[in-house]
Every structure is written in C-alpha cells, then in structure tokens.
Amino acid sequence: MTNTPATDKWFQHRAEQLIHMEQLQRVERFNGRAAMLGIVIGIITEGLTGSGIAHQIGLGALVDGYAACRTQFLPFCF
C-alpha cells in the first residue's frame, strides 16, 4: 500500500500536533515550578522580615489603603 498525499499530510499534521503538545506540557511544567518556587521564597522572606508578599513586590500601599478603607480609617474609599 502506498501513501497518498492526503495521508502524508495527515501524518505530518498529527506529528506537528504531538510536538506542540509536548512543548506546551514542558513549558507549563516549568511555569508551575517557577511559581511554586516564587511563593516559597516569598513566604520564607515574609517569615524572616515580617513584610508581606504584597509589600515585597511593591503593592503594600495599595493593600494598606484597602485595609484602611475597609476599617473606616479614611474618610473616602477608592
């Protein structure tokens, strides 16, 4: 049995799909591991310094403003 051009095209497309899925799985695995490492480092730093993760990445003022707004320390809420 000889392969027709349509069959060859189907095999080529399927091979491309499998390669793409393998690359996607590898990238997602790396991203997940990097995120887990970042959270662990943030929690360890929070334990050592007492500064929360939001303060570590520069969003402390936003979090503090929200907390003040929720506890009615400010006359206005944003």
Secondary structure, DSSP 8 states (H G I E B T S, - for coil): ----HHHHHHHHHHHHHHHHHHHHHHHHHHHHHHHHHHHHHHHHHHHHH---HHHHTT-HHHHHHHHHHHTT-SSS--
